[in-house]
């Protein structure tokens, strides 16, 4: 007999008064949680929508902001540019991710562990750092790839131009394909070989089976990946600021930034941000209605026998392709970033007399801000990870044990920030909490609150998944023996969940260390984080110092993730347990 | 369990922070302070011993050098140096004013129009530094009411990469930039970011009309953000010509061994007068005043000269190999023209260059 039905029966027998009492207690909890979520999620978004309809000084109702925001050809052009960027990135990331995911999950391709590690490395690399790497690689006259090309062919100018829409799509795709990879490979891990066997028996060869049977079975995962990389791409700020500006086009995020120039026009920015919100909601609706009608029942979680497909000689071709993608996303950008970080002038190339530690010395000794900034980044990210996980664990527990009525509302609010682009969320936070009465502008609190909201969906998804794997029986045993619910949580649940919580902590921590788009409007001079400092330094194009700071960020992040890996003892991101 | 851990983490990290800040608290001040400075210095230490300086006057390296020099002259008073382009600094300051949470103590833009606007809005604190009367005449008295003062100056000329362009072929004046042979080879900054570039664009608009930029756009220049980015592009070999070359940064780069050279255009180098002021609501008013004195001191001018920029004090002679503004033909708009003109120029630039 479960806890709940016991409670239900007691209720039946004990009359209206005690029923109300019980409702009150749970109501209080519900109210507390919903108030917290309303503060973090609902209010900033409502404020954003409301201020998009307000006059700047008087606060009167108006549509003028929308007229100004869309009454300019360049602003509309930025909107279509963003769509082009999003679609391009989504498609390219799929081309990168799906074959690799398939090869790792379903075939006997060699070097799987290494390729997995490189995909993880691509996940850790912030897009703006990838963009700097690619500027050094494919600057039209000075990029390494172009210099090599000119040296080999004797041509007068290079063939790659990173300062273009194609260049931007490439840069964003190589840093966002891990999302599609993770989705696809974890779905492929669950597909059993039975249906492939059936196709083989009916005479289909490997390629045909893969294209007609295996991949269609994981369509939901692939579409999920496409949507995530699309949304990532249109919400991104750093990489477009570095590449689109010299390429002389704008995207929505760089245009939004312009509304924050003097005079600050939060209201117009809010109006201009609305399509981003609408597009994201539309995408998720589309995903539901696309997938809702068909059955993908092979993904049951039970899984029959799984065998690896023998590719024969083709396995080397597959490895070649995987390494090609790794080269674009990790080897090449990392090589040039490291070179620049240790160079007096990166253009002078790989030589001993160009080698220096001065860029690191400058950052760690001479620069008045860098030390504080580095410390801020990791403290805020760690606190954010704790806050997001504590909150989402509480809510996931309340939801999964159905402790309060309408618990689904809580769950919905937790994952809602997922569809809000970071830069839009930041504008909402700025409008809601920067001015008095709360006056949080320039404090660490507003940054941590913003980050917590931004990464709440990741934390919630991980905590809820962890909780689902634990049968309530064990808690009930505690309660039957007279222990309180809190005792049950403390002594049973938390110890059991320790590993998945540590995994969730890292999953929030890593993106928080590199978050730029929601930080850019919320930082003050004392609360700067590495991503914003990189953005400021990039104005002067000082790539040596930029690269050194990027290297510090990457090393520290990887070290912390590595410790996490040791603690939880498994590959937390790339494999299902 | 989690609250305890989190608390420990915060306590631990704040201890780390406190240790970091405490490092330079014990040094002794310089003996040569005037009584006025001494008074400000003691008051500055009492009110917390730090200030935040938003500056667009130089590259990050020079700005940090100024900050360190101030800290060693006045030990125990720390400067947080935030170097960005002028428009980004202004954006952050106006964001702070809008949120009624002013964080910036001393604001140094390169767009003198910002000072005029902020003064009109009542966002500046009045303070007339003692050193204000000791600078060269050309830098004196831009605001008789005492809300902002010119604390640095710089020249814009044309830079080129000597490995790519022979001296004889280099542009001699601004209109030479329109020559189609420089197609794809000119680096520019952006007036929507850089105050130097904004003033430069306004000066050339006054001189040649906006058509100049419509023709320049046909040469497909590479548009960065900061004016200093043009020097980076020359050093990297990405561009052959810095269409708006900041002379100080160019000279410093030459001295480091980069193959660069400067042309002072025959139709006039653009002279930038860059102001500084104290923000109203500054939480460190005495440190801010002390810093204003410092910016107009001989010591600060010496650092500017060490980094190949103009000196604003008569006692400090210009850097070796550099020509001073007073020996050159210079052009510049009036303060009123800048205040009205730069917002216009930014708009026109966006239409012409697309960003």
Interface residues (C-beta under 8 A of the other chain):
Chain A: X74 X139 X140 X141 X142 X163 X244 X245 X246 X248 X249 X250 X254 X258 X260 X261 X262 X263 X264 X266 X345 X346 X347 X362 X366 X367 X368 X369 X371 X372 X375 X379 X382 X383 X386 X387 X389 X390 X430 X434 X435 X436 X439 X441 X442 X490 X494 X521 X524 X525 X526 X528 X536 X537 X538 X539 X540 X541 X542 X543 X545
Chain B: X1 X2 X3 X5 X6 X9 X10 X13 X16 X17 X20 X52 X54 X59 X60 X61 X64 X67 X68 X78 X79 X80 X81 X82 X83 X84 X85 X87 X88 X90 X91 X94 X95 X96 X98 X99 X100 X101 X103 X104 X114 X117 X184 X190 X192 X193 X222 X223 X224 X225 X226 X228 X229 X232 X233 X235 X236 X237 X238 X239 X256 X258 X350 X351 X353 X354 X355
